[in-house]
Amino acid sequence: MSTAQRDPIDELADVAARTAKHAQRVLEGPDGPLAFALVLGLLAMTEVTISAEDVGPAMIANLLATLPLALARRRISWVTGTIVFGVLLAIATDGGTLTIAALLGLVIALYLFASRYG
């Protein structure tokens, strides 16, 4: 038995690798896009709740920019249009709040759209 302690950075790297492997397995499954869209939607709701003064319009716009990713495997053109509309709505509303989750949803949708039709 070794008395040397393991480096905490190595332990953290092992945990991150196991988590990434599990997340990849979930995302590759049939419910992967749904799970990813729900996590992004929850993240957007949390960001809006923390940072927005007027929660209602900001919540709707940011959910429009994240939740359509659940349908990305079947209707990518519709998904991309809806997400772009949600982002524009979040930017255009008075006191609008555009979340990091919404921007991530936009980048993912544009990437998927460009990879399919580009």
Secondary structure, DSSP 8 states (H G I E B T S, - for coil): -------HHHHHHHHHHHHHHHHHHHHHSTTHHHHHHHHHHHHHHHHHHHH-SSHHHHHHHHHHTTGGGGGTTT-HHHHHHHHHHHHHHHHHSTT----HHHHHHHHHHHHHHHHHH-
